[in-house]
Amino acid sequence: MALGLHVVGCTILRFAVNISLLPTLHRALITLSALQLGQGPRAVVLKNNQVTEADLREHYASWQRLHVVNQAKQARYEPDADTTTDPPAQAA
């Protein structure tokens, strides 16, 4: 059993899973996210998630698409700097 990672916004939740039950695509996506966030030495992360460099290359485009979609969703829900206002000043 290995620790899996699930990306929620900018937070990674760790959970125990039998990593071999996940499809290679999902293991590669988890691994690419972990590597981007500096979750350990590359060789260790690949070994723990049971993926190869070839798996990462094969699924990199899918991971990039998910990353872009996630960033777009975050941008929709984060207030723009131009639209935020300072709180009213308190009376002296």
C-alpha positions in Angstrom: 0.0 0.0 0.0 1.3 3.4 -0.9 0.3 7.0 -0.2 -1.7 8.5 -3.0 -2.1 12.1 -3.8 -5.3 14.0 -4.7 -5.0 17.6 -5.9 -7.7 19.9 -4.6 -7.0 23.5 -5.6 -3.5 24.1 -4.4 -3.8 21.5 -1.6 -2.7 17.9 -2.0 -4.5 15.4 0.2 -2.6 12.2 1.0 -4.5 9.0 1.3 -3.6 5.3 1.6 -4.4 3.3 -1.5 -3.3 0.2 -3.2 -1.7 2.1 -6.0 -1.6 -0.9 -8.3 -5.4 -0.9 -8.5 -5.3 2.5 -10.2 -4.9 2.6 -14.0 -1.5 3.8 -15.3 -3.1 7.1 -16.5 -4.1 7.9 -12.9 -0.8 6.8 -11.4 1.0 9.0 -14.0 -1.2 12.0 -13.2 -0.6 11.6 -9.5 3.2 11.2 -10.1 3.4 14.3 -12.4 1.5 16.4 -9.8 3.8 15.1 -7.0 6.9 15.9 -9.0 5.7 19.4 -9.8 5.1 20.1 -6.1 8.5 18.7 -5.1 7.2 15.7 -3.2 10.5 13.9 -3.2 13.3 12.6 -5.4 12.1 11.6 -8.9 13.2 8.0 -8.7 11.4 7.5 -5.4 8.1 9.1 -6.5 8.1 7.0 -9.7 8.8 3.8 -7.7 6.1 4.6 -5.1 3.5 5.2 -7.8 4.7 2.3 -9.9 5.2 4.3 -13.1 8.0 4.6 -15.6 9.5 7.6 -17.4 7.7 6.2 -20.5 4.4 6.3 -18.7 5.0 10.0 -17.7 5.8 10.9 -21.3 2.7 9.1 -22.6 0.4 10.9 -20.2 2.1 14.3 -19.9 -0.3 16.0 -22.4 -3.3 14.8 -20.4 -1.8 16.1 -17.2 -1.1 19.5 -18.9 -4.7 19.7 -20.0 -6.0 19.0 -16.4 -3.5 21.5 -15.1 -4.8 24.3 -17.4 -8.4 23.4 -16.7 -7.7 23.6 -12.9 -6.0 27.0 -13.3 -8.9 28.3 -15.3 -11.4 27.2 -12.7 -9.4 28.8 -9.9 -9.2 32.0 -11.9 -13.0 32.1 -12.2 -13.5 31.9 -8.4 -10.7 34.1 -7.2 -11.5 37.8 -7.0 -9.7 40.1 -9.4 -7.3 42.6 -7.8 -9.2 45.5 -9.5 -12.5 44.5 -8.1 -11.5 44.1 -4.5 -12.1 47.0 -2.2 -10.4 47.9 1.1 -12.6 47.6 4.1 -14.1 50.9 5.3 -12.0 52.9 7.7 -13.1 52.8 11.3 -14.2 56.0 12.9 -11.7 57.5 15.2 
